[in-house]
Amino acid sequence: HCLLVMLTSTSQWLGIARSPGIMHADFEVHRNWLAITHNLPLSQWYFEATSEWTLDYPPFFAWFEYVLSHIAKYFDPQMLVVENLNYTSRATVFFQRFSVIFTDTLFIYAVHECCRCINGKRAAKDILEKPTFILAVLLLWNFGLLIVDHIHFQYNGFLFGLMLLSVARLCQKRYLEGALLFAVLLHFKHIYVYVAPAYGIYLLRSYCFTANNADGSLKWRSFSFLHVTLLGLIVCLVSALSLGPFLVLGQLPQVISRLFPFKRGLCHAYWAPNFWALYNAMDKALTILGLKCNFLDGTKIPKASMTGGLVQEFQHTVLPSVTPLATLICTFIAILPSVFCLWFKPQGPRGFLQCLVLCALSSFMFGWHVHEKAILLAILPLSLLSIQRAKDAGIYLILATTGHFSLFPLLFTTPELPIKILLMLLFTVYSFSSLKSLFRREKLLLNWLETIYLIQLVPLEIFCEIIFPLTSWKQQFPFVPLLLTSVYCALGITYAWLKLYVSVLTERVPVRQKAE
C-alpha cells in the first residue's frame, strides 16, 4: 500500500498549494478553536462567544485543538488571537492544511488494519484486482473525505481513522481495544453516537455472552459479568477523563447545550439529502398548490417559507412541524430492525458492519439538523462490505455516487468547479470499474433503472452550474439548485437505505455460521 499512501499524500498537498483567497467557513471555525483553547482557561472554553463559531465539539477534540495550538504559535502567533476574526495568512493556511495531512496517518494505519481483516477467498494474480487493494483505494482516495478535509477543511480523516481502527479491532476479536477506541472517538466528535447501538449490541452479543447454542441461539448461561464490568470501566473512565473537569466546575449542562444545539432547527442551511428534505419539498409543493387553488391565504404564510429558500429554521406551512423528539422517535424506530438482526441473526463482523451502516444511514435519514457531510459515516464502512458481495457492491455504488454528489454545494466557487468534477469522475470511474472487475462472474451490479437514475446526475449538474445561473430565476429563486440537488440525492440515498435493509432482513444465515 506504499504506492497508495504516496499518491494520496501528493493529492492532499495540492490543497496546501491552493490560494488562501478561497477560504471556507471551517477554516475560521478551527482557527477560532485554536485561539480559544490556547488563550483561555478551561472554565471559559464552552462559554466564549466572540465568534459565531463557538466551540461545539466534545472535550477531547478541544484538547486536540489545544495541542495543535502550541505548534501553531511557531507558524503564525496572530492566528491564536481570539479577536482576530476571519484571520488568514499563508502560514496559517499551511499549518492548518499540514495538520490535517499529518493526522491522516492514523487513517492510513486504520485502513491497513481493515485490509488485514479481509479474507482472501477472491484471489487475483494482478494486485490491482485484489480485494484488499480495491478496498484501500476506496477508503484512502474516497472523494467525499478528500474534498471535505483537504479542500473544504476538517479533521474527519483522523476521526474516521479512530472509527475504522475500532472496527478492525472488533473484527480481530480484540474487543476491549475496539471498545476503548470507540469510547474515545465519541468524546472527540459526538456524531458517532449514530452508530453506538451497533457497537453496544455487538459487544454485548459477542463479548459479554461467550457462547451460542448449536442452533445459533444465545446461550444465556455464558454471560460474563467480568466482561460487562470491563466494558463499563472503559466507558466510565473515558467519560470521566473527558467530562470530569467540567462536572467539577459545574459546567456540564453548558457543555451539553453546546454539543446538542436543538435551537438550530430541523435542517441545516443546505438540506441534507434525507427524509426531511423530501418532507420539506413536499410542504413547499403543497403550499404552492394551495395558493394556486386558493386553499391557503398568502398573507398568513411565513415569508421565509416561500421566498427565503433554504434557511436554518424551516417553517412548515401545510405539513405538521417537526420537533426534536419526533426525529428521535423516527430514528429509534428506523434503527430497531438492524439491531434486532444483529442480535437474533448474528453473522460476526459482517453482521456488525451491516448494522453499523444501517444505524448511520437511519440516523442520517431521520436525525435532527443533520449535515450533508454525515453521509460519509455510512459510505466509508460500506466500503468494507462492497468488496465481499456483489449485492453490497451495487448498493455501495448507488450510495457513494449519490452521497458524494450531494457534497458538491460545499465547494461553490468557480475555481473549485473543475476540481470537484474531475475528482468525482476519477473516483466514480474507479469504483465502478474495480468492483465490476471483482464481480465479473456475477450478474450486473446495477439494474437499468438504477443506472438511469445515476446518469441523470450529469444533466442535473449541468443545469445547476451552467444553465440556471444564466436565467432570470437566479435572482428570484436562488435556492433552486440546492433544492434540486438535495431532493434528487435524497431519492437515491433513501433507495440505497431501503435496498440495504431489505437485503439484511431477507438474508438467510446458515445455522453453522450462527453457532460460530
Disulfide bonds with the S-S distance in Angstrom:
none
